[in-house]
């Protein structure tokens, strides 16, 4: 009901007999009073506190990130009277810190499972009368997926989700430079830049009250986004960021450095960049809830528009009197005053100055972010990688220990008695002859004398290999990524059915993680649908492949603006399983002569189907033209006997 109120409130076209509730998001240059300054200062401080409260999470996420991508000896330990990394400590002991990165392989195995089964959103109208528009919105969603390269974005986001335990996307309607048009833009938000309040307890995060992120922009981008053609505001922004270098010619930070550990709330690492702090906060004020009984719609208005509502009701009563209708039978606009929530956004400089602020412009009534925290039990985040770090550490420790033992053990040491050294031969000569494959060493043999012997010990058999195999097995059991899921060769004698069942069981261990990610994608796509309903117009281009009707490929904004859709993530037509099943069904229908070749090629997923279909259609057209010309050539011959008669 609340969504419908906000949708009607922000409708861009006025309906006769109603109030035009068009809402434009306007960035304003402010010179407000002390009361407004105090509110903004409090919001800015709340944002800083929320960001600092996530320091523990960011440190844990950074540690998991380092273990995933190879830096596995970077933990700090107290040894030899000082704090140092484990790698430095091992080097001081004369050891080489070896590692065998098993975590990265586990993450890639899960990503392979995800990317091997591509999915697409499917829109279904909740009202059965509007089902015909579900296919049209599905096509529009596919266009958004293609424009934003969502398959690649979802895979990279899942990888970050497994490493850090948090993922977030931001949905905007903005100008796309590559496409040269306005469209929905979906962007991944770094876990090191996002912040939110700590009052959340709902697993769907519907009780969030503050969320935002840190932006690092060039000065020209800040002026373009927040000033536009307003020269006064552009000058004001340049004064706020006067110490920044606008030409970006002296970049001092490393390229592809991959270091977000020391990110600060106020200061950019690159001195030429400008820090902009975006803060969305849920606020409340008095609203006028209206129910137009004549049209069966509810919406929300600002309190100062009560006189407009009264004027409409008075006009309807006057019309009823002229038509002889009783006043109690007139359908009026019922109003009720209540306090309601709304989202408000502010853009701050690092000094707390507001360079833009406005009320939420989106119909969905929420902030533009979609957030997921795993597993969010007791308000905590524990990533997939965090569960196997201890096993990875012990594997590295065992490998380093085995290497040290093998390096320190005796290998081919010759024990040569001194009295057995022959005259005229030095010990160095014996060493040279000993390493030759055909060497000869002369020595004086006496009764009871010790013979030269070679010592080669096997000091590595101290149970290290058994412990290593145990940790490798524990790594698979804890992560749930078994050999069958990784595609490894099965044991001898394993049947195909058993191997397939092992693969399915391995996938079941990850269902909770993948379901949490699927819910995140569904929540994001629902917001995308709302943004499309709000901003798309009839001339919006929709070019998509697939067996869709021509009517569904034409976007009709007025028809779908107020429809409420159910959205689900289902298996895409590009997946191998779906293609095989669809093609098999079509081939069976073709063999039964229930469909022709053209229908088979249009609806199937066959190689070169479009080219074959074009060739068939060109041949049919050529045959029709030949038959038409043949009939025209026969007409004079048929008419000659009639003329002679």
N, C-alpha and C positions, 0 to 999 in steps of 0.2 A: 504494500500500500504506500509506504514511504517513497519507494522508487517511482511509482506512478505520479505522486505529488510533485517530485522534483522534475520528472520528465515534462509534465504539463507546465510547470513553472518556467522552464527554460525553452519552451517552444518558440521557434523563431518566426512563426507565421501566426498573426492574430486571427482568432476565430470570431465571427460575428456573434455579438451577444456575450462575449467573454472579455477577459482582460489580456492585453498583450503583455506577456511575462518574459519577453526577450531579455536574456542575460548575457552581457559581454564582459569578458575578463579583461580588465584594464590595468596596466601598470602605471603607477602614479608616483611623481616626485613629491615627497612629503615635507611639509613644515608644520608638524602637528604640535599640539600642546603638551604640557607636562604629563597629563594622564595617559595619553597615547604613547609617549616615550617610555613611561614606566612599564606599560604592558609589553612593549617590544623588548625592553631590556630584560624583563622577566622571562620571556619566551627564549631569548638568546641564551640566557644563563641556563635554562632548563635543557636546551639543546646541548650545551657543553657538558652538563652533568650526565646526560644520557650517553654521550659519546665516551666520556671517561669511564662510565660504568661498564662498558664493553671491553675494557682493556684486557681483562683476564681471558675473555673469549678470543680476542685477537691474538694474544700470545699463544694460546693453545692451537688456534688455527694456523698460525705461522709455523709452529713446531711440526704439525701434521704435514704442512706444505713442504717443509724441508725434508722430512723423511720420505715423502712420496717421490720427490724429484732428485734424491741422491745425496743430500747433505745429512748423513745419519750419525755423524760423530760430533755434532755441534752443541750437545747439551753441556751446561756448565756444571763442574764438580769442584769440590774443595779438596785439594791435594797438595802436599809439599808446602803447606802454609799459605796457599793463595788460591783464588778462584781462577779456573782456566777451563778450556774446552777439553772434552775427552780426547780429541785428536792430538792436541798439543801434549797432553799427559802421556799418551802412548808413544809419541815421538821422543819425548824425554827418556822413556824407558828403553829406547832402542828398537821399538816395534813399529811396524807399518800398519796404520788403521785401514784394514781391508773391509769391504762391504759387498754384499750380494743382494741387490735391491729386488726383493720379492713383492713389496707393496705396489710398486708401479705395475707389475704384471697383473696383480689382482684387480687393480682399477681398470686396466685396459680390457680385461676379460668381461667385466660388468658393462663397460661401454660398448664392447662388441655385441653383447646380447641386446642392448638397447637399440643400437643403430641397425642391427640385423632385422629388426621388426619395426619398420617405420610406421608411424601413426599419423592420423589427421583428425581435426575436430569435426564433429557432425552436429548441426543445429537442428533442433526439433521444436516446433511451436507448441506451447502448452495447451493452447486452444485448438481443438480439432478443425475448426473452420479456417484456420490460418496455416494448415500443414503445407499448402502449396508453396509457401514462401520459405519453408525450411531449406529447400534445396538451393534457393537463391542466396541465402545467408551462408550456407556451407561453401558455395563457390566464392563468395566475398572473403570468407575466412581463408580459403586456399590462396587467394591473391595476396592477402596480408602475409601468409606464411612464405610465399615465394619472394615477396618484396623484401622481407626482413631476414631471409635465409634462416628460417626458424629451425630447420633440421640440424644445421650446424650449431646454431645458438643453443638449442636444447641439449645437444650432446656436450658442449663445453660447460654449460651450466650444471649438468649432472655431474661432471667430473669435479667441478668446484664444490658441489653439494656433498659428494663423498669425502672430499679432503677436509673441508672446513665445518660441515654440518649446517650450513646456512646458504640460502640462495635467494635472490631478489631480482625482479624485473620491473622496469618502469615503462608504462604505456602512455604515449603522447600523440596528439594530432598536430603535426608540424610540417614544415617544408622540407622535402627530401631533395637534396641537391643532385644526387645521381639520377633520380627519376624525374626531376623537374616538375614536381607537383606536390600538393599537400596530401598527406596520407598518414596512416597510423604507423608510428615508429616504436618498436619494442627494443629496449636496451637493457643489457645486463648491468647490474649494480654490484660493484666490488664489495665483498664482506668487510673489507678494511675501511670503507668509506661510509657505509650506512650506519645509522644509529636510530634507536627507538626507545620508548619508555619501558620501565621494568614492572609495570602493573599488569601485564598480560597473563591470563590464565586460560583463556579459550584456545583450544588447539587450532581453530580457524583464524585466530588473531583478530576477531571482530571487536574485542574490547581495547584495542590499541588507541591511544590518545595523542601520541606524538611520534612522528617519523620524518626522517630527512636524510640528506647525504651531503658530502663535501665535494665541491666541484673545483677543478683547477683549469682556468681558462686564460687565454691571452686577453690583453686589454681590449683589442679590437673586437673580440667576440663578446665581451661583457658589454661594451658600448652598443654593439649591434643588437643584442638580445634585449637589453633593458632600456635603451634610449630610443632606438630607431631613428626617426627623423626629428626628434626633439633635441635641438641644439643646446638648449639650456640644461637639460638633463644629461646630455653627453658631456658637457663641460663639467658638470657636478661629479659625474662618475670618474672622469679623468683626474679631478682633484683628489678624490678619495684614494685612487690607486696611482698617485703621481710618481711614485718611486719605481714603477714597473717599466720595462723596456718593451715598447709596442712592436718593434720590428722582429723580435724573437731571434735576433742574429747570434746572440751569445748564449747558447744553451750549455749549461754546465753539468747537467745530470747525465749519467751514463745511459746509453741506449740498451733496451732489453735488460735492464738491471734486475727487475723482478724483486725489488726490496720494498715492502710496505710496512716493515716492522716498526720503523720509527716515525710513522706519520703523525703529524701534529694537527690539533683542531684549528689552530689559528694560522699557521705558516705553511706555505708550499715549499717543497724541497727545491724546486727550481725557482730561483729568485725572479725570473722573468714572467712567471705565471701569477694570476690573480686568484685568490681563494674566495669563492662564493659559497655561502652556506645556505642550503635550501631546507626550510623547516615547514612541515605541514602539522597543524595542531587542530584537534577537534574542540570546537568552542560551542557556546550555546547562547541563544537570545530568544526573545519573544517573536513568534510567528503567528500568522493568521491562517488557520487550516480551513479551507473552503471545500464545500461539497455542492457542486452544480447539479441539482436534482433534475434539471431539464436535459442534461446530456450524460448524466451518470458518471461524472468524473470528479476526482478529488485532486486538489493541488494545494500548494503552499505559497503564501504571499508575505511580503513585509507588512508590518503593522500599519505603516503610513498609507497603505492603499485601501484602507477600510472605506474611505469615502467613495472610491471608484466602485467598490462592490455595492454600496448602498445606492449609487446612481443607477447601476444596472438593474437592481431589484425594483427600484422605483419606476424605471422605464417599462419593465415587464408588467407591473401592476397597472400602469396607465393604459398599456395596450390591452390588458384583460378587461378593464372597465369599458373601453370603447367597443369591445367585442361582446360585452354582456356576460363575462365570465366572473364568477365569484372570486373574491380575493383568496379565500382558503384553498381554492383549487389551482392557484398559480404556482408553477414550479420555480422556486427562488434559489438563490445561492445561500446555503446555510454556512455560517461562520462560527469558529470557535478559537479563542485565544489560548495559546499554550506555548510552553518553552520547548524548543527543539534544538537538536545538535546539527552542526554543519562544520565542514572542513575549511580552514583558512590557511593560506600559504604566504610565507614571507621569505624574501631573499636578503641575506645579511652579508655585509663585508666582515672581515676579521675584527673590525673595530666596533661592531654592533650597529652600524648604520644600515637602515633599510633602503634598498635600492628599488624594490618592487614588492607589492603585496596586493592580494585580491582574494575574493571568495572562490571556492572550488567551482570551476566552470563546467565540470563534467556531469552528465546525467546520472551516472551510477551513484553519485552522492558520496563517494569515498575518495581517499587519496589515490594517486595514480600508481602506487606500488603494489606488487604482489609478493608476499613474503612466505618463506617456509623455513622452519627450524626443526632439525631432527635430533632426538626424538621428541623434544619438548616435554619431557617428564620432569616434574618439579622445577619447571622453568629453566631447564638446562639443555645445552647442545653438546652432543657427543657424536662425532663423525664416524663414518665407516672405517677410516684409516686409523683413528685413535684406538680402536679395539685391538689392532694387531701390531702396534708399535713395540710392545714388550717382546713379542716373539721375534720381530725384526732385529731388535737390539741383541738378543741372545744369539741369534744366528750369526750376526757380525762378530760377536765376541768369540764364539766357537771357531769361526773361520780364522780369525786373527791368532787365536791360541794354537790351533793346529799348525798354522804357518810358522809360528815362533818355535814350536817344539821340533818341527821338521828341520828348521834352520839350525837349531842348537844341538841336534843329535849327531852321533858319530856315524860317518858314512865313508867306508873304505879306508879306515885308518890302518896303517901298517905298523906293527910292533916288530922292531928289528933289534935283537940283542946286540950289545956293543961288541962282545967278544966274537960275534959271528961275522963282523964286517971284514971282508978280505983285505989283505995288504994291497996298497996301491989304489984303492977304490974309496972315494969319498962318499959321504952320506948324500950329497947332492946328485952324484952319479947314480946312486941307488934309486932316488926319487924319479930321475929321468927314465931309467929302465923299467920302473914299476908301472908307469902309465902307458908304456908301449904295448901294443897288442902282441908283438913278438919279442918282447924284451927278455934278457937273460941276466940274472944276478948270481954271481959266484959268492959262496960263503963257506967258511970252515966248519965242518960238522964234527962234533965231538960227542962221545957217548954221554947221554944224560943232559945234553945241551938243549935249551929251548929253541924251537924252530921259529923262523919269522912267520907271523900270523897277521891276517887282516881282520879288523874289527868293523862290523856294520850292524848297528842296533836298530830295532824297530820300537822306538820310544813313543810313537803316536798311538799305540793301541792302549789307550787309557780310558776308553769309553766315550771319547769326544765324538766319534762318528755316530754312535748310538744316540747321543744327546742331540746331535745335529738333525738326524732323521726324525727324532721325536718332535723337535721344534718345527720342522717343515710340515709334519702332519698336523700339529696344533694350529699352525698358521692357516691351513685349509679348513680345519674344523671350526675355528673361531670366525673366520671371514665368511664361511659358507660357499666359497668358490672352490669346488672340487675339480678333480682331474677331468671328469666328463664335461664340465662346463668350459674348461680351458681348451677342449679339443685334443687332449693328449691321447696317445694310442692306448686302448684298453688292455687289460691283462690277457694273457693267453687263455683261451677257453671261454671268454666272456661272450655271451650271445648278444645279438643286435637288440633284442627287446630289453635285456637287462641293462645294456649301455644307454639306451634311450630313457629308461626309467631312472637311471642314475643322473642323467642330464636334467631331467624334469625335477628330481628331488633337489639338485643343486640350485635350480632356479627358485624353488619354493623358499629356500633360505633367505632370498633377497626380496621376497614379495612385499614385506613391510616397508623397506626402503623405497622400492619402485612405486608402490601405491602412494606413499607420501609425496613423491615427485609428480605422480600423475595428478593428484589433487591440486598441487601447486599449478600445474599447467592448465587444468580446467578453470581454476579461479582466475588466472591471467586471461584466458581466452574469453571468459564471460565479460570481463571488463573491456576487452577489445570489441566484442559485439556491441556493447553499449556505446562505445566511442563511434563505431561505424554508424549506428542508428542515429546518432546525434549530428554527425558532420557530413556523411556521404550525401551526394545529390544524384539526380537521375542520370546525369551524364558521366558518372564515374566509370572509368574503363575497367572491364573485368575480362581478362584473357586468361583462360585456364584450359588445360587439356583434360580429357575425360569424357565419359559417355553421359553428358548432361544435356537436357533439352535446351533448345535455342531460347525459349522463353525465360528459363531460369538464369541465363547468362546476361539478362538485361536487368540492371538494378533499378528498383522502384522505391524511392525513398519514402514517399507518402504512405505506401502500403505497409511498410515494415517498421515505421518509426515507433509505434506504440505496442508492438508485439513483444511478448515476453517469451524468451527462448530457453529451452533446456539444452545444455551443451555437454557432450560426452566425447572422450578421446577414444577412438576406435582404430582398428588396424587399417592402414592405408592401402589403396589399390596398388601401390608400388611394391608392396612386400611380396616376396617370392611365394609364400603360402597362399595369399589371396589371389595372385595372378594364376597360379596353377589350378586352384579350385574354380575360378571364374572361367578360364579357358576350357577346362574339362566339361563344365556344364554346357557351354555354348557349342562345343563340338558334338556333344550328345544330341542337342536340339537340332543341329545341322544334319546329322546322320539320320535323324527321324524325319527330316524334311519339314520341321516345324518353322525354321527360319531359312532365309537365303544367304548367299555369300556376302552381300553388302551388309546385312544386319550382323553377321558374324564378325566382320572386320571392324564395324563401327563400335561394337560393344566389347570386343575382346582386346587382349593385350598381347598381340603377336608382333614379331619383328617385321618391319617394313609394312605394317598394316595400312598406314596412310597412303603410301605410294601405290600399293596394290589396289586400294579403293579408288584412287584417282585414275589409274589405268583402266579399271573396269568401267567407271563412269564415262571416260573419254571414248571407250569402245562402244558403249551403248549409245552415246550421242552420235558417233559416226554412223552407226547402223541406222538410227532414226533418220538422219539426214539422207542416207542412201535410199532408204525406203520411200521417203517423201519425194526425192527426185525421180525415182522410178515410177511412182504413181503419176506425177506430173507429165512424164514422157509418154505414158500410155493414154492419156486423155485424148489427144488428137486422133489416134488410131481408132479408138472406140467410137468417136463421134462421126467418122467418115461414112460408115454404113448407114447411119441414121440420116445423114444429109442426102445420100443417094436415094434412099427410100422416099 
